[in-house]
Amino acid sequence: MKFFSVAFLLFVCALYANAQNPQVDELNQLFVSKQFDQAIVKAREILANDSSNVDGQVVLGRSLTATGDSKEAIPHLQFVIGNTGSWRKAWALADIGSCYYRIGEYEQSKIALKACIELNATQNATRAARRLSLILGSDDFFATWTIQETEHIRFHFQDMEETQMQAFMQSREAAFVKINRFFNSTISKKIDFFVWNSREDAKRVFGADLGFARPEYCLVHSHFEQTRGHEMTHVISNSSRQMLLRTGLINEGTAVCFDLSARNEEQQVLDWIAANKQPVNLKDIWTDFRKYPTELTYPLSGFFVGELLDRFGKDKFLAFFPNQTYENAQAVFGDELDKLISETENKFNQ
């Protein structure tokens, strides 16, 4: 989501710089405050009176993109692309590239992102399109990668032997089936699974370590030696329900719990505590996940999600999962939640 946040802020700057009237100002303010549903309503009101209003079209298309309504967003973005050559066209091209990818129209996505970059209408839109083309594998860097498909996954391999690719595809396809047996998710398209042979190349391209998932694109970037299920679980689990609020403890914990590795998360936590002489505070980690090192948070979150499943069962866990806050957990699990938290902390802090 980091890409969307940066692109959103850059687009907001352009909106304010080009606002023309009070009605458009109000529309822009709704978008700026991320009230996308209200922005959609307001944009439709503007377009009902003036269907050629480019500001209404671009904010409507942009808001629909933000809410994941890619198919509905595309006609509005196409209107902007066909009726202006300004910064609005640049952002519409970037957005429509995103939308096309989400519905599996890969070539159309690539064409749109390339057009945005070549248009170079604004530095910010160009930068956003370049970044997205890397994440989605549209950049020329990926031109020599090998693409192969299974029933549920579209693999992109960086410099791997055929026998390696076949073994990898077989294991990940089996992992998909096993994980989704629990979540029963309907995925909007095949998962695009980018399999890196070089961690150094990935860090140079993205400025960050592997791996990561982008559930909104049904996309994974992973080193070939990473666990079978972690990043894939992010895509599958986030497709199981309409997600409302994610927290690191639950979102990452679910991915660790379903990563299909043989690691002992309980022992990993005990080893970390012994080495660092720090007690576990689950509620604080729940509210401020990034304050703590991943060497603690990942195994602890995976262990805790496993405990939630054991104590409360699949149905309650899935009912809770879309809103992963402590407050919602209390509402779904009741008083037993705090008992479980205390038991877990006592297990590690004795």
N, C-alpha and C positions, 0 to 999 in steps of 0.2 A: 504493500500500500504506500510505500515511501514515494514511489514514482508519482502516484495520483496526487499525493499531498503537495509535492513541489509543483507539478503542472497546474494544479488548482490555484495555487497562490499566484503563479505567473499570469494565469488567465484573468484572475480577479483584478490585477493591476491594469490590464488592458481594458477591462470593462469600465473601471472608474475613469480612466484617461479619456474614454470615448463616449461617456454618457451624454445624452443630448436633451432629455426632457424628464419631468418628474415621474412619469409612468415608467420609463426605462430605468430611472434611478431606483424606484421601488423594486422593480424586477431584479436589478443587479444586487440590491441589498439582500433579497431573499436567497439569491445564489451564493453570495459571499458568506452568509450565515449558515450555509449548507442546509437550508430548509428546502430541499429539492422538490418535495411534493407540492409545497405551496408555490414554488417558482414555476412548476409545470402548470398549475392552475392559472397563475397570473399570465404566463406566456400565452396560454390558450385564449385567455380573454383578449389580449392584445391582438392576436392573430385572427380572432373572430371578426374584429373590426378592420383589420388591415393584414391580409394574408401574406403580403410581400414585405412586412416589417422584418428586416434582417436581424435586428437585435432580439426580437421575440423568437425568431427561428433558431438563432445560435444558442440562446440560453435554454430554449426548450430541448434542442438536440443535446446540449451539454448536460442538462439535468437528467434527461432520460438515460444518457450514458452512465452518469453517476449512480443511478438507481438500478443499473443492470438491464434496462429495457433496450437492448441493442437493436433489435429489429425495428422497433418503433422509432428509435432515434435516427436511424439511417436516412429516411426521406427528408427530415428537417435539415440534417447536415448536408445532404446532397443539394438542397435548395440554396443553402449558404454558399457552397462551393461553386454553384452555377451562376450566382447572382452578385458576387463581389470578389474583388481581387485584393482585399485588404487583410489586416490581421485576423479578421473573422474567418476568412477562407483558410488561413493557415491553421487555426485552431480546429476548424471543422474537419480539415484533412487529417489532423492528428487523431481527433476523436473517432472519425469514421474508420480509420485504420484499426483502432482499438475494437470498435464494434464488429467489423468484419472478422477479425481474428476470433472473437468470442463465439461467433456462429460457424466457424470453420471455413470461412472464405479466405483462405490464406493468401492467394495471389492478389486478390482485391485489397487486402490489408497491406501487403507489401507495396503495391502501386501507390496507395494513398499516402503511406508514410514517406515514400521516396519523393512524391510530389510535394509534400509539405517541406521536406528538407531542401529540395531544389528551388521552391518558391522563395524561401528565405525571407519571408515578409517581416518577421520579427525574430530577434535573436532568441527570445524565450521559447517561442513555438518551435523553432528549428531545433533548439537544444532538447526540448521535450520529445520531439519525434525521433531524434537520434537515439535518445535513451530507450524509448519504447521499441525501436527497431532492434536494439541489442537484446532486450529482454525477450522479445517475441521471436528472435532468430531470423529476422528479415535482413539484417545487415550482411554485407558481403563477406564478413568474417566467417559466416556459416555456410558459404557457398559450396565448400568441398565436403561438408558433413554428409554422412550416409543416413538416409531416411528409410526406416522399415516399420511395418505396422503389424500389430496383433489385433485381437477383437476389441480391446478397450484402450489401447495405448498406441500412440504414434511416436516412435523413438527417433531421436536425432543423435547419431554417434560421431564422436570426434576420434578419428584415427584409431579404429579398433579392428582386430582380425574377425573374420566371419564366424569362427567357432566361439569367440568371446561374445559377439553380438547375439548369437543364437541362444547361448546359455543365459545371458542377461535378460533377453526378452522372455524366455520361458519362466525364469524365476520371478520377474516383476509382474507378468500377466497372472501367474498363480497368486502372487501377493495381492493384486487388485481384487481377485475373486474372493479370497479369504477375508480381507478387510471389509469389503462391501457386503459380505454376508451378514455382518453386524449392522452396518449403517443403512443398508438398502437404499442407497442414494441413486437418483437419476442424474447422471452427468450430462451436461448440455452438448458435449462433443467428446471425442477421444482425448485423453490426457496427452498433451505434448510433453514428452520426457526427454530433456537434453542431457546426454550422458557425456560428461567431460573426462578426457584422459589426462588433462593437465590442470592441476589446481592453480598453477602460476598463470596460465592463460586466462582462466576465469577471473582471478583477482585483478589482472591487468584490464580486462574488459569491463568488469562491474565495480571495481574498487572495493570489493568485499569478498569474504571467503564463501565457498560453497558449503552446504547447499541451501536452496530456498525454494519456496513454492509461491505461486500466485494463483490462488483458488479462483479468482474472478476470470482468469484466462484458462483455467484447467491446465496449468503449466507447472513444470518442475525443472529446475536446474540442479544436477547432482553429479558428484564424482562417482565413477563406476564402483568404487569400493565402499560407498556409504550404505547404510542399512537399507534393506529392501522396502520397508514400509513407511519410514518417518515422513518424508516430504509428500508421498502419495496420500498418506492419511489426511494431511491438511486439505488436499483437494477433495477427497471423498467425504470427509466429515463436514466440511463447510458447504457441501452440496446437499447434505441430508435435510437441512431445514433452512428457513429464511433467517440468516444470521442477524442478530441485533447488537450485541456487545460481546467482544472477545476479551479475554484476559490471558496473560502469559501462562499463568499456572494451569489453566484448564486447556487452552489451545495447544500449547507445547506439550503439556502432560499427556493429552490424548494421542499426539503424534508419537511420543516416546512409548506409551503403553501399547501401541499397535505397530511398533517398528519392526516386529518379527525378529528381533535379535535375541540372543541368549544372555544378555547382560543382567546382572543382579543389581537392580537400582537401590534396593535397601542397603546392600553392602557398600555401594558407592557413596551413599549419603553418610553412613557410619564412618567410612574412611575419611571423608572430607571433614566431618566434625572432629574426629580425632586429630587430624593434622592442623586444623585451624582454631580449635578450642572455642567454637562459637555455637550457641544453641540454635535450634530451629524455631522460627516464629511463622507459622503457616499463614496466619491472617495478614501479617505484614507483607509477606511474599505475595500473597494473593492481590494486595492492593498496590504493591510497588515492586513488581517482578524484576525490573531491570536494575534495581539497586543492588542486587545480589549476583554473584558470579555464576556463570552457566554451569560450572563444575558442580555446583550445588543444586541450582534450580531445575536443571533438566532431569536428573535422576529422581529428585524429590517430587517433582510434579508428575512424572510418570508413575511413581509408586503411589502417590495420593489418588490419582485418577483410577488406578487399579483398585484401591481401597473403596472409593466411591461406588465402583461397579459391583464389588463384592457385597457391600453393605446394602445398597439401594436397588440394584438390578438395572437391566438394560433400559426398560421403558421409562423409568424415572430419570435416568441419566440423559437419555435422548430428549426428554421433555425439558430438562434444565439446560442442555447444551447451547441453544441459540443465544441465551443471555447468561454469560458465564460469570457474572458478578457474585460476590459473597452474599449480597442481599437476596438475589434470586435463588441462590442455593438454599438459603434459609427458608424461603417461601415454598420451594419444591420438596426439600428433604426434611424440614421440620427440626425439632429439637435434637434429633439424633445427629445432625451435622456437627454441632459443637462438641458433642461427645466423641465423634470420630476424630475431629481435629485434635482434641486433648489426648486421645489415645495415641495418635500418630506422633505428636510432639513428645509424649512420654517415652515412646519407643526409642526415639533418637536422643533425647536429652537426659537420659538416666545416668 
